[in-house]
């Protein structure tokens, strides 16, 4: 699903009294990592503005399965505007093939979130300085 279609879907599903979410997707040049920024309440956590990044090759080391998770896990982190990154339990993907490519050496910024794409991996953080690093070799939260 492309970013325009995804944005239209979020808008169509939003209540009539709510303002529509702004959804922006990007991916790394290798296609191994994809991210979705959501400005509103349609994020998987339901708590407002978020940034979620998925990695095809999975998190390394693989974290324990989140309690109560009966769908996909172990390949994704999600950040709110503040606070620590969470392991995501999800039934969809943030790796959208038609999303914008964030070239190596480039930054993506929005609403206090910053992601830096490098050949060695993707590093993202929020306004409070918490975030994550994703690569084929290893991943971690900070």
Order of alpha helices (4+ residues) and beta strands (2+ residues): alpha-beta-beta-beta-beta-beta-beta-beta-beta-beta-beta-beta
